[in-house]
């Protein structure tokens, strides 16, 4: 039966071959050995991100997802892959094949789902069917990239802002950026625009070899390729970071137009650009607010913080920054200080979009240099951040996969 699947007109030959994706090394090895019966040269990867880094986006292929991750996690990966590389086929291998899993998988664009206990022939047949479907999609999938146009969706800029220091702005910005990076295979970058006191790199245990200062010093030579070379990368999440200056006085050389240009270049190459700002209305912060598609206004459950946030919102209105872009994020929302979430909403005349609980794990994560969404993803704080990331992604137009 295996021999019948391999013929001289095998559609797999028209594609980029077969790849195996699974977080477990042993599972990857076993799956690769089984799939290798259909075609030699099977390549295994520990994640979708690794697969995308190592393969040609214009050469589609079949990706076999192993059962180590949960079906829901695999389905999310397939959805992201389908948006980024529509020419790829996907086959899921699951420990337990249920009607719910099958229905959800097919809706997400999975070509076939196979139980881990099934015979090899069933898996190979599923791969062959997925390959046949690819053949019909190849003419579209391998079309050359087109130039960006004004009508093409670009990356979304998300600015995190707070007018009171110590409210957890950088913690929220960093965790949100990591959550977005973990949810999509498209590039996500965190820009530290707190030029005087930025500590985003420290929060991720990154050594800022390059910073935004070098981007500005490049002047007219600055383009996407040069800017990408200045980005740091968090290996755990795949998040890119443009660090704040490390030298005192360097911030003075960076102006409003400089930041706007940097953000414009990044949004053409990244799906999401998260900007951490300083706690004031300096021109750099204003540039980040005006460029934003979404503005996260952060406040705590105390009178001074809420007063500062209210003044900040009033200033935005004076500057004609649309309030429709604003999302109210209440940090340390479970702190018992005599105020309630209703009081906070009344003070700002805004509904709370996200309420983040106070948790000792947040402070511990800052000291360790590992964001909560990575170190403790099941905590209420991490789940709240992840829910916020999901809503931001749902509200954003889909970026053209050919542009990233």
N, C-alpha and C positions, 0 to 999 in steps of 0.2 A: 504493500500500500504506500509506503514511503517513496518508492521509486516512481510511482505514478504522479507524485507531486512535483517531480523535477523533470522538466522537459526542455527542449531546445528553445521554446518560446516562453520561458518562465518570466513573468512580469517583474520579478525581483531584479532581474538583470537590468531593467530600465530605470531602477531606482538606486538609491544609495546603499542598498543592502539591509542587513538586519543588525539591530543593536539591542542589548539587554540592559535594563536599568533596575537596580535593586540596591538597597542600602547595605545589605548583608553580603560580605565577600564570598562566603560559601555558597549562598543561594545563587549569586551571579555566576559562579563557576559551574554549578550544576546545570542551570538554565542554558548557559552558553554551550555546554556539551550536548545537551539535548537538541537545541536549535541548530547546532552545527551540522546535524544530519542533513538538513535542508540546503544549507549553503555554507561553505567554508568562509573564514574571515569574519566571524561574528565578533563584535567588539562590545565589551561590557563597561558600564559606568555606574558610579554609586549614586548619582542623582541626575535629574533632568538638566540642571544647570551645567554639570560637567559634560553631559552629552552635547548641549548646545555650544559650549566653548570649543569642543574638539571636532565638530562636524560642520560641513558646508551647508548653510541654510538653503542654498539653491539646488541641493541634491537630496531629494526626499528619500525616505526609507521607512522601514517598519521598526517600530520600537516596541519591544516586549517588556512589559512592566511586571516585575516579580512580586510575590505576595508578602514581602516583609513589612511594608507599610500597610496601613488600613485602607480598605477600598475607597473611603471618602477622600483620603489624602491623595491616592493615585488618580482618582477622577479629577480632582482639582489640578493636578499636574498635567493631565491630558487636556483639560480645557485651556490652560495657559499655553501648552505646546501647540494646540490647534490654532490659537489666535496668532501665535508667532510664526509657526511653520505649517500652513494649511495643507501642504503636500504630504506630510508624514502620515503614516498609518499607525494605529495603536492596538495592541492586544494586551489584555489584562489577564494575569494568572492570580487567582484568589484561593484562599484556603476553603472558603465556603461560598458556593455559588447559589445566591438566593434571587428571587424574582425582583426584589427591591434593588439589589446591587446591579443586576443586569439592566433593569430599566433606567436607573440613574446613569450607568456607564454609557449606554447607547445614546441617551439624550446629550451627554457631554461630548460625543464624537468618537467614542471608542468603537473600533471596528468589530471586535469580538471579545468575549470573556470566556475563559477556560478554567475549570477547577484544577487545582494543583494535583489532585489524585487521578486526573484523566490520563489516558494513554498518550504516548508521544504523537501518534498519528493525528489525534484531535488537535493538539497544539500546532502541529505543522500545517494541518489543513486550515486552521484559523489564520496563520501567518500568510499562507498562500492566497486566501480570500482577501486579506487586507492589502496584499501586494497588487492584486487585480484591481482593487478600487483605486489604488495610487496611480496606476497606469492611466486611468481616466482623468485624474486630476493633474498629472504631470505637466501638460502644456501650460496650465495656469500657474502652477507652483514654481516652475523654473523660469518664468518671465523675468527679464532683467529689471533691476530696481528702477523706479521712476524718481524724477527729481521732486523735491518737496514743493507743494503748492499751498496757497493760503487756505484752500478747502480741506487740506489733509490734517487729520487730528494730530496734534503734537503732545508732548509730555505735559503733565499737570504740575504746576508749582503749588506747594502747600507750605504756607508760612506759619510758624508757631510764634506767638507773640504774647508778652506779658509785661505790664508796666511796673511790676513790683519784683525786685530780686528775691531769690530764695523760694519761689513758688513751684520750682520743679520743671521749669520750661525746657531746659536742655535734656533732662531725663525723659520727658514726654517726647520731644523731637527725636531723640536717638532711638527710643523703643519703637516709635511709630515707623521710622525709616526702616528699621530692621524687620518689623512686621510686614511692611509692604514688599521688601526684598524677598522675604520668604514666601510670599503669596504669588509672585510673578517671576517668570524667567527673563523678563525684559529688564534692562538696567534701571536701577534706582540709585540716586545719589543724595547724600546729605551735605548741605552747604553750611559751614559754620560762619555765619555773618555777624557773630558777636566778636568784632575784630579786636577789641581790647582784652576781653577776658574769656574768649572762647575755649571750651574744654571738651568739645565733642571727641576729639582724637583720644584724649585721656580716658574718656568713658568707655572707649572701645579697645583700649590698650594698643593704640596705633602710634607709631613714631612718625611725626609729620616731617618727612624728608622734603616734601614739596608743600607749598601753601598757596592760598589765593593771591598772595603778593606777587608770586612769579607769573601768574596769569595776567595780572595787571601790568607788570613790567614788560611783558611781551608786546604790548601796544597793538599795532596793526597786524603783527604776525600771529596774533592769537586766533586759532581756529579750533575746530572740533578735535582734530588729531593731537594738537599740542595740549589742549586742555585735558584730554583723556590721560595723557602721560603724567599729569600732575596729580591725578586722583590716587588716594590711598584705597586699599581694599580690605574689608573685613572678611577673612577667609571663611568664618563660620556661617555667615549669612549671605555673602556675595555682595553686600552693600558697598557702594563706592562713597568716598568721603573727600570733600574739598576742605582742607583744614584752614583754620584761622591763622593769621601771622604769629610767628613765635618770637619775633623781635619787637621790643618796645619801640614805638614811634612808627612802625611799618604801617599801622592802620591809617595814619594821617595821609598817606599817599594814595589811599583807595577812596574813590568818590562814588557818587550815586550812579553816574553813567557806566562806571566800570562794573559795578555789580549787575546792573541791568543787562549789559552785554554778556557777562558770564552766564547769567540765568537764561538768556535767549539761546545761547549755544547749547547749554545743557538740555533744555527742554526739546531741542530738535533731535537729541540723541538718546534721551532717557524717557522712560515711561512716567516716572515720578521724580520730582525734585523737591525735597523737604528742606526748608530753610529755617535754621535756628537764628534768632535775632537777639540784639541787646535789649535791655529793659528801659528803653527810652525812644523818643521820636526823632532820633538823629537821622540825617539824610539817608544813611545806609538802611536803617530800619524802614523808613518810608518807601524806599525803592523796593524792598522785599515785600511790603504790604501791597503796593500798587501793582506789582507784577504777579501777585498771587491769584490763583483760581479759587483756592480755599484758604481762609484765615482762621486758625485755631486760636481763640482768645482764652488764655488760661487764667484762672483765679482760684484762690483757696476759700475755705469757708470761714473767713474772718472779715471784720469790718474794714480794715485797712486795705486788704487785697481786693475786696469787692468795690470799694471806693475808687481805687486805682484803675480797675478794669472799666468802671463806668466812665471815668474821665477819658480813658483810652478810646472807648467806643464813641464818645462825643467828639473827640478830636478826629476820628476817622470820618464821621459824618461831615464835619467842617471841611475836610480835605476831599470830599466827594468819593470816598472809598465805599462802594456799595455794601450795605449791611447784609445783603443777600449772600455774600461770600463768607460771612462770619459763622463759625460754629463755636458755641460756648462749651468749653471743657472745664469741668469743676474738679480740681485735684483735691485729694485727701477729703473726699466727700463724706466719709463716715466718722470724721473727727467730731467729738461731742464738745462743742463750744457754745451752745445756746442758740445757734443758728441752724436753719434747715435748708434743704435744697429749694423749697418754695421761697424762702427769704432771699436766696441768691438769685433766683429767676426774677423776683419782683424788683430787686435792686438794679439789675442790668436790663430789665425788660426784654429778656431773651429766654427762650426755653433751653434747658440744658441738653446738649447733644450727647455728651459722654460724661459720666460720673466715675472718676477714678478713686478707688479706695486707698486709704493709708495702710501701708504694710511695711513691716521691718525689712522684708526681703528687698524692697526698693533701695534702701540705704546700703544694704549688704551688697547688692549688685553693683552699685556705683563704686564702692571700695574695691570690689573684685575686678571691675572693668569688663563685666559681662552683662548685657541688658537682661532685664527680667523676662522678656519674651523668649529669650534663648535659655536662660538658666532655670527658670521656673515657669514654664508655659501654662501650667494648670492653675496658677494662682488667679485670684479675681482681678488683680491689677493687669496681668498679662492678657487675660481673656478680654478685658474691657478695651485694652489697646488694640487687640486683634479685631474686635468687633468694629472699632472706629476705622481701622484700615480697610475692612471689608466695605463699610458704607462709603468711604471716600472712593474706593475703586468702582463701586456700583454707580456712583454719580458721575464718573469720568468717562468721556468718550474713548472708545477703543483706539489705541495708537496703531498707525499703519505698521504692520510687522516688517515691511520692507525698508523702513527708515531707521530701525535700531541697529 
